[in-house]
Amino acid sequence: MKVKDKILAIDDNDVNLVMLRAMLSEDYDVETLSDGTIAEDQAAAIKPDLILLDVVMPGKDGLSVCSELKSNPITRYIPIIIISARNASDDIAAGLSAGADDYICKHYSTTELKLRIRRRIDASRPSEHIQDLIRQLTVERDAALQKVAVLQAVCDQTTESVILCRPDGTIAASTKSSGEILG
């Protein structure tokens, strides 16, 4: 069974949170939060795949929450979609300037919301090509580390003075006797 992507919805209006959970829970694991003042800590703890964020909230507004999340190394790469009734171009620009990856004006369709969510989550993940390169580099790194370990083991067993250097001239491995000679 495939694990569902996790969404954190932050809105002070409980009705909005219930609606978001109802719309999205079939496809996503939806966590909700009604207090912007603890959003940064909760997002860091939950590590959602995406955050849906209201702008108008008491205590700490969504723009402040968005800025804090994007400046935190733990949460900065989590995509944020602002959902707001504020639909003036200045409001949208303020949301995007605060770091939001997208801005949806209320009243939106479920289909639009789901498409934007899927698009943002997919865009935040490395492509298959990048994942293949990462796997290949990991295998090559592990093989190189294993070769160095074998060479060091051989060097540790010989009484001859041997120094193995990398192409850049740094020492990769050496025998105990060469270490004594070089100091």
N, C-alpha and C positions, 0 to 999 in steps of 0.2 A: 504494500500500500504506500502510495506517494505521500510524503509529508507535505502538509499545506504550508504555503507561505504565510508569514505572520504580519498582521497589520495592527498598528496602534492608532486608534482614533481618539483625538483629544478635542473635547467640546464641553462647554459648561452646561449645555442643554441636553438633559437626559433623553428627551424625545428624539433628538438627532442621533444620539448614540444608539438607541434602540433600533432606529430605522437603518443606520449603517450596518449594524450587526445582522439584521434581518436580510438586507440586500446582499451582504458579502459572505456570510458564514458558510454557505454551501461550497464556496471556492477557497476561502481563506480562514485562518485562525484569527479571529478578531478580538483584540484586547481593547478595553475602553478606559478612558481617564477623563474625569470632569474638572480637573484642577491644573491649570497651567503652571502654577508655582512649583509643582513637583515633577513636571514633564521631563526635564533633563535627566533627573535621577532615574525615573521609571524607564525612559527610553534606553538609557545605558544598561539597566538591569535586564530588560526584556529583549533588547537587540532585535527589534522588528525588521522585516524586509522593506517596510514602507510605513510612513506616518501620514495620517490624514489630520489636518489641523485647522481648527476654526480661528478666526482673527479676533473677534470680539469676545473677550472673557474677562471676568473680574480678577483682580490680583495681578496677573501677568497676562498681557495680551499675546495673541498668536504670533505677531511679528517679533516680539522680544523672545518668545520661546523658539521660534525658527532661527533667529540669529544665534542664540545660545547653543542650539543643537548643532548648527553648522560650524561653530567655533570649537566644539568639543571633539578631540581626536577619536573618541569612542563612537560618536554618533554622526560625525560629519559626512560620511558617505551614505547614510540612510536617505533614500529619496523622500522628499516631503511634498505633499500636495495640499495646498491651502484650499479649503472649501469655505466660501463666505458669501453672505448676502450683499456685501459691499462689491459693487460691480463697476464702479467708475474706473477709468483708465489709470488715474493716480493711485487708486487702491491696489489695482493689479500690479502696477509698477512697484509699489512699496513692498508688496509680498514677494515679488521676484527679486527685488533688491535685498531683501532680508535673507535670501538664500533658498527660497522655495524653488523646487524643480518644475512645478506646475501650479496653476491657479484655476479653480473651477468656481464659477458663479452659481449660487443657488437660484433657481431650481433646475437641476440637471436630471438627465435620465439615468437609470440604472446601467443601461448599456454603455453610455458614455463614460460613466465612472469606472466601470469594470475594464473598459478598453484602456483608459488612461492609467489605471493602476497596473495592469498587465504590462503595458508598454514601459512604464517607469521601472518596474521590478526587473524586467528582462534587460533593459538598458544598463542597469546597475551591476549586472553580472558579467564576468569575462566571457568572451565569445568562445565557441568550441575550439577555434584555432588557437587562441591564447591559452586555453586550458591544456591543449595538446602540447604546446611549447613548454609550459610550466612542468608538465609530467616528464617530458623529454629532458629538460634541464635538471630536474631532480634526480633522474636516473643517472645522468652523466656526472653530476656532482657526487652522488653516492659511490659510483664506480671509482672516481678519482680519489676520494677519501679512503676507500678501501685499498687502492694501490699504494698510497702514501703510508698507510698503516702497515702493509706488508713490507715495504721498503724499510721502514723504521725498525720493524721486527728483525729483518735481516741485518741491518746495521747494528742492532743491539747484540747480535750473536757473534759478530766477527771481531777479531782483535786487530785487524788492519785499520788504517786511517782512511776513511771514505767520507766524502761530502757530496751529497746530491743536491744540485741547484736547479731551480726553476729557470725558465727562459729569461726572466727579468733579473736573474742574478741572486735572488734571495735563496736562502738555504731551506730545502724541503725536508731533508733528513741528514743525519750524520752519525758516525760511530762515536762511542764514548772516547776512544783514544784521540780522534780528531778534535773533539771538544776540549780535551785536556791540552792539546797542542795550541789550539787557537785561544784558549783562555775563556 
